[in-house]
């Protein structure tokens, strides 16, 4: 089941990229364990929680909203990790869609017992160490690159 929101409007930037926001949801400040959720399209695949930015919504607020909707978590944004571009092609090698995703580091402070996508789409969530997460995200190369941004913390010290 693909999630369709009532009154959802996809927003695009001036370059034609769909505006998105996502969070790397960490268990604590050590940033050694990350929460992934199952894909809405492929229940056996894991992804980083994220989605479209709504009209007049700031990217950081969209990222927090997506964490609650997709992963059923509350928490605290730590910092912006960057903006990532991805282009998807159809079988004829034509551009099918382009995304520009604002990515944030997020510390989970509460796991909700029930949440929107958990109920509607039977989405699952699970903690993984970074090595496991990298392997599970191999089907989403841009999301693997997200993990590269946390190899060094804000002071440049390798974790």
Secondary structure, 3 states (H helix, E strand, C coil): CCCCCCCCCCCECCCCCEEEEEEEEECCCCCCEEEEEECCCCCCCEECCEEECCCCCCHHHHHHHHHHHHHCEEEEEEEEEEEEEEEEECCCCCEEEEEEEEEEEEEEEEECCCCHHHHHCCCCEEEEEHHHHHHHCCCCHHHHHHHHCCCECCCCCEC
